[in-house]
């Protein structure tokens, strides 16, 4: 069993996705956490944020926010 919790920056639903897409995104998030840990996940989120400074592709209220992730197996 894989378990994760994350703040909004690591939450796959934060991009206003539908539930099916969010479920697929959660699997990707869990895979990244399993392979690279929370640091890898947060680094990936920061890269996505940097590539979208106008917040248009991934709608959000500000360019960057706090990021926390916990992963347990």
Phi and psi in radians as a Rosetta constraint file:
Dihedral C 1 N 2 CA 2 C 2 CIRCULARHARMONIC -1.979 0.35
Dihedral N 2 CA 2 C 2 N 3 CIRCULARHARMONIC 2.380 0.35
Dihedral C 2 N 3 CA 3 C 3 CIRCULARHARMONIC -2.313 0.35
Dihedral N 3 CA 3 C 3 N 4 CIRCULARHARMONIC 2.411 0.35
Dihedral C 3 N 4 CA 4 C 4 CIRCULARHARMONIC -2.524 0.35
Dihedral N 4 CA 4 C 4 N 5 CIRCULARHARMONIC 2.629 0.35
Dihedral C 4 N 5 CA 5 C 5 CIRCULARHARMONIC -2.382 0.35
Dihedral N 5 CA 5 C 5 N 6 CIRCULARHARMONIC 2.556 0.35
Dihedral C 5 N 6 CA 6 C 6 CIRCULARHARMONIC -2.613 0.35
Dihedral N 6 CA 6 C 6 N 7 CIRCULARHARMONIC 2.653 0.35
Dihedral C 6 N 7 CA 7 C 7 CIRCULARHARMONIC -1.270 0.35
Dihedral N 7 CA 7 C 7 N 8 CIRCULARHARMONIC 3.128 0.35
Dihedral C 7 N 8 CA 8 C 8 CIRCULARHARMONIC -0.974 0.35
Dihedral N 8 CA 8 C 8 N 9 CIRCULARHARMONIC -0.573 0.35
Dihedral C 8 N 9 CA 9 C 9 CIRCULARHARMONIC -1.163 0.35
Dihedral N 9 CA 9 C 9 N 10 CIRCULARHARMONIC -0.439 0.35
Dihedral C 9 N 10 CA 10 C 10 CIRCULARHARMONIC -1.833 0.35
Dihedral N 10 CA 10 C 10 N 11 CIRCULARHARMONIC 0.124 0.35
Dihedral C 10 N 11 CA 11 C 11 CIRCULARHARMONIC -1.532 0.35
Dihedral N 11 CA 11 C 11 N 12 CIRCULARHARMONIC 2.100 0.35
Dihedral C 11 N 12 CA 12 C 12 CIRCULARHARMONIC -1.131 0.35
Dihedral N 12 CA 12 C 12 N 13 CIRCULARHARMONIC -0.302 0.35
Dihedral C 12 N 13 CA 13 C 13 CIRCULARHARMONIC -1.507 0.35
Dihedral N 13 CA 13 C 13 N 14 CIRCULARHARMONIC -0.096 0.35
Dihedral C 13 N 14 CA 14 C 14 CIRCULARHARMONIC -1.178 0.35
Dihedral N 14 CA 14 C 14 N 15 CIRCULARHARMONIC -0.283 0.35
Dihedral C 14 N 15 CA 15 C 15 CIRCULARHARMONIC -1.569 0.35
Dihedral N 15 CA 15 C 15 N 16 CIRCULARHARMONIC 0.334 0.35
Dihedral C 15 N 16 CA 16 C 16 CIRCULARHARMONIC 1.019 0.35
Dihedral N 16 CA 16 C 16 N 17 CIRCULARHARMONIC 0.668 0.35
Dihedral C 16 N 17 CA 17 C 17 CIRCULARHARMONIC -1.409 0.35
Dihedral N 17 CA 17 C 17 N 18 CIRCULARHARMONIC 2.789 0.35
Dihedral C 17 N 18 CA 18 C 18 CIRCULARHARMONIC -1.316 0.35
Dihedral N 18 CA 18 C 18 N 19 CIRCULARHARMONIC 2.938 0.35
Dihedral C 18 N 19 CA 19 C 19 CIRCULARHARMONIC -1.118 0.35
Dihedral N 19 CA 19 C 19 N 20 CIRCULARHARMONIC -0.636 0.35
Dihedral C 19 N 20 CA 20 C 20 CIRCULARHARMONIC -1.109 0.35
Dihedral N 20 CA 20 C 20 N 21 CIRCULARHARMONIC -0.784 0.35
Dihedral C 20 N 21 CA 21 C 21 CIRCULARHARMONIC -1.186 0.35
Dihedral N 21 CA 21 C 21 N 22 CIRCULARHARMONIC -0.654 0.35
Dihedral C 21 N 22 CA 22 C 22 CIRCULARHARMONIC -1.099 0.35
Dihedral N 22 CA 22 C 22 N 23 CIRCULARHARMONIC -0.668 0.35
Dihedral C 22 N 23 CA 23 C 23 CIRCULARHARMONIC -1.105 0.35
Dihedral N 23 CA 23 C 23 N 24 CIRCULARHARMONIC -0.763 0.35
Dihedral C 23 N 24 CA 24 C 24 CIRCULARHARMONIC -1.101 0.35
Dihedral N 24 CA 24 C 24 N 25 CIRCULARHARMONIC -0.725 0.35
Dihedral C 24 N 25 CA 25 C 25 CIRCULARHARMONIC -1.120 0.35
Dihedral N 25 CA 25 C 25 N 26 CIRCULARHARMONIC -0.653 0.35
Dihedral C 25 N 26 CA 26 C 26 CIRCULARHARMONIC -1.091 0.35
Dihedral N 26 CA 26 C 26 N 27 CIRCULARHARMONIC -0.678 0.35
Dihedral C 26 N 27 CA 27 C 27 CIRCULARHARMONIC -1.089 0.35
Dihedral N 27 CA 27 C 27 N 28 CIRCULARHARMONIC -0.747 0.35
Dihedral C 27 N 28 CA 28 C 28 CIRCULARHARMONIC -1.094 0.35
Dihedral N 28 CA 28 C 28 N 29 CIRCULARHARMONIC -0.769 0.35
Dihedral C 28 N 29 CA 29 C 29 CIRCULARHARMONIC -1.041 0.35
Dihedral N 29 CA 29 C 29 N 30 CIRCULARHARMONIC -0.810 0.35
Dihedral C 29 N 30 CA 30 C 30 CIRCULARHARMONIC -1.095 0.35
Dihedral N 30 CA 30 C 30 N 31 CIRCULARHARMONIC -0.672 0.35
Dihedral C 30 N 31 CA 31 C 31 CIRCULARHARMONIC -1.114 0.35
Dihedral N 31 CA 31 C 31 N 32 CIRCULARHARMONIC -0.776 0.35
Dihedral C 31 N 32 CA 32 C 32 CIRCULARHARMONIC -1.084 0.35
Dihedral N 32 CA 32 C 32 N 33 CIRCULARHARMONIC -0.777 0.35
Dihedral C 32 N 33 CA 33 C 33 CIRCULARHARMONIC -1.078 0.35
Dihedral N 33 CA 33 C 33 N 34 CIRCULARHARMONIC -0.725 0.35
Dihedral C 33 N 34 CA 34 C 34 CIRCULARHARMONIC -1.141 0.35
Dihedral N 34 CA 34 C 34 N 35 CIRCULARHARMONIC -0.695 0.35
Dihedral C 34 N 35 CA 35 C 35 CIRCULARHARMONIC -1.491 0.35
Dihedral N 35 CA 35 C 35 N 36 CIRCULARHARMONIC -0.622 0.35
Dihedral C 35 N 36 CA 36 C 36 CIRCULARHARMONIC -2.195 0.35
Dihedral N 36 CA 36 C 36 N 37 CIRCULARHARMONIC -0.120 0.35
Dihedral C 36 N 37 CA 37 C 37 CIRCULARHARMONIC 1.393 0.35
Dihedral N 37 CA 37 C 37 N 38 CIRCULARHARMONIC 3.097 0.35
Dihedral C 37 N 38 CA 38 C 38 CIRCULARHARMONIC -1.010 0.35
Dihedral N 38 CA 38 C 38 N 39 CIRCULARHARMONIC -0.633 0.35
Dihedral C 38 N 39 CA 39 C 39 CIRCULARHARMONIC -1.048 0.35
Dihedral N 39 CA 39 C 39 N 40 CIRCULARHARMONIC -0.739 0.35
Dihedral C 39 N 40 CA 40 C 40 CIRCULARHARMONIC -1.124 0.35
Dihedral N 40 CA 40 C 40 N 41 CIRCULARHARMONIC -0.751 0.35
Dihedral C 40 N 41 CA 41 C 41 CIRCULARHARMONIC -1.076 0.35
Dihedral N 41 CA 41 C 41 N 42 CIRCULARHARMONIC -0.851 0.35
Dihedral C 41 N 42 CA 42 C 42 CIRCULARHARMONIC -1.152 0.35
Dihedral N 42 CA 42 C 42 N 43 CIRCULARHARMONIC -0.654 0.35
Dihedral C 42 N 43 CA 43 C 43 CIRCULARHARMONIC -1.068 0.35
Dihedral N 43 CA 43 C 43 N 44 CIRCULARHARMONIC -0.705 0.35
Dihedral C 43 N 44 CA 44 C 44 CIRCULARHARMONIC -1.126 0.35
Dihedral N 44 CA 44 C 44 N 45 CIRCULARHARMONIC -0.719 0.35
Dihedral C 44 N 45 CA 45 C 45 CIRCULARHARMONIC -1.089 0.35
Dihedral N 45 CA 45 C 45 N 46 CIRCULARHARMONIC -0.771 0.35
Dihedral C 45 N 46 CA 46 C 46 CIRCULARHARMONIC -1.093 0.35
Dihedral N 46 CA 46 C 46 N 47 CIRCULARHARMONIC -0.649 0.35
Dihedral C 46 N 47 CA 47 C 47 CIRCULARHARMONIC -1.148 0.35
Dihedral N 47 CA 47 C 47 N 48 CIRCULARHARMONIC -0.719 0.35
Dihedral C 47 N 48 CA 48 C 48 CIRCULARHARMONIC -1.125 0.35
Dihedral N 48 CA 48 C 48 N 49 CIRCULARHARMONIC -0.759 0.35
Dihedral C 48 N 49 CA 49 C 49 CIRCULARHARMONIC -1.067 0.35
Dihedral N 49 CA 49 C 49 N 50 CIRCULARHARMONIC -0.759 0.35
Dihedral C 49 N 50 CA 50 C 50 CIRCULARHARMONIC -1.119 0.35
Dihedral N 50 CA 50 C 50 N 51 CIRCULARHARMONIC -0.564 0.35
Dihedral C 50 N 51 CA 51 C 51 CIRCULARHARMONIC -1.363 0.35
Dihedral N 51 CA 51 C 51 N 52 CIRCULARHARMONIC -0.147 0.35
Dihedral C 51 N 52 CA 52 C 52 CIRCULARHARMONIC -2.337 0.35
Dihedral N 52 CA 52 C 52 N 53 CIRCULARHARMONIC 1.065 0.35
Dihedral C 52 N 53 CA 53 C 53 CIRCULARHARMONIC -1.129 0.35
Dihedral N 53 CA 53 C 53 N 54 CIRCULARHARMONIC -0.390 0.35
Dihedral C 53 N 54 CA 54 C 54 CIRCULARHARMONIC -1.506 0.35
Dihedral N 54 CA 54 C 54 N 55 CIRCULARHARMONIC -0.041 0.35
Dihedral C 54 N 55 CA 55 C 55 CIRCULARHARMONIC 1.046 0.35
Dihedral N 55 CA 55 C 55 N 56 CIRCULARHARMONIC 0.537 0.35
Dihedral C 55 N 56 CA 56 C 56 CIRCULARHARMONIC -1.611 0.35
Dihedral N 56 CA 56 C 56 N 57 CIRCULARHARMONIC -0.767 0.35
Dihedral C 56 N 57 CA 57 C 57 CIRCULARHARMONIC -1.197 0.35
Dihedral N 57 CA 57 C 57 N 58 CIRCULARHARMONIC -0.815 0.35
Dihedral C 57 N 58 CA 58 C 58 CIRCULARHARMONIC -1.995 0.35
Dihedral N 58 CA 58 C 58 N 59 CIRCULARHARMONIC 1.629 0.35
Dihedral C 58 N 59 CA 59 C 59 CIRCULARHARMONIC -1.010 0.35
Dihedral N 59 CA 59 C 59 N 60 CIRCULARHARMONIC 2.222 0.35
Dihedral C 59 N 60 CA 60 C 60 CIRCULARHARMONIC -2.775 0.35
Dihedral N 60 CA 60 C 60 N 61 CIRCULARHARMONIC 2.878 0.35
Dihedral C 60 N 61 CA 61 C 61 CIRCULARHARMONIC -1.418 0.35
Dihedral N 61 CA 61 C 61 N 62 CIRCULARHARMONIC -0.393 0.35
Dihedral C 61 N 62 CA 62 C 62 CIRCULARHARMONIC -2.576 0.35
Dihedral N 62 CA 62 C 62 N 63 CIRCULARHARMONIC 2.826 0.35
Dihedral C 62 N 63 CA 63 C 63 CIRCULARHARMONIC -1.033 0.35
Dihedral N 63 CA 63 C 63 N 64 CIRCULARHARMONIC -0.670 0.35
Dihedral C 63 N 64 CA 64 C 64 CIRCULARHARMONIC -2.600 0.35
Dihedral N 64 CA 64 C 64 N 65 CIRCULARHARMONIC 2.725 0.35
Dihedral C 64 N 65 CA 65 C 65 CIRCULARHARMONIC -2.511 0.35
Dihedral N 65 CA 65 C 65 N 66 CIRCULARHARMONIC 3.057 0.35
Dihedral C 65 N 66 CA 66 C 66 CIRCULARHARMONIC -1.061 0.35
Dihedral N 66 CA 66 C 66 N 67 CIRCULARHARMONIC 2.717 0.35
Dihedral C 66 N 67 CA 67 C 67 CIRCULARHARMONIC -2.474 0.35
Dihedral N 67 CA 67 C 67 N 68 CIRCULARHARMONIC 2.224 0.35
Dihedral C 67 N 68 CA 68 C 68 CIRCULARHARMONIC -2.411 0.35
Dihedral N 68 CA 68 C 68 N 69 CIRCULARHARMONIC 2.397 0.35
Dihedral C 68 N 69 CA 69 C 69 CIRCULARHARMONIC -2.503 0.35
Dihedral N 69 CA 69 C 69 N 70 CIRCULARHARMONIC 2.427 0.35
Dihedral C 69 N 70 CA 70 C 70 CIRCULARHARMONIC -2.228 0.35
Dihedral N 70 CA 70 C 70 N 71 CIRCULARHARMONIC 2.398 0.35
Dihedral C 70 N 71 CA 71 C 71 CIRCULARHARMONIC -2.338 0.35
Dihedral N 71 CA 71 C 71 N 72 CIRCULARHARMONIC 2.325 0.35
Dihedral C 71 N 72 CA 72 C 72 CIRCULARHARMONIC -2.406 0.35
Dihedral N 72 CA 72 C 72 N 73 CIRCULARHARMONIC 2.552 0.35
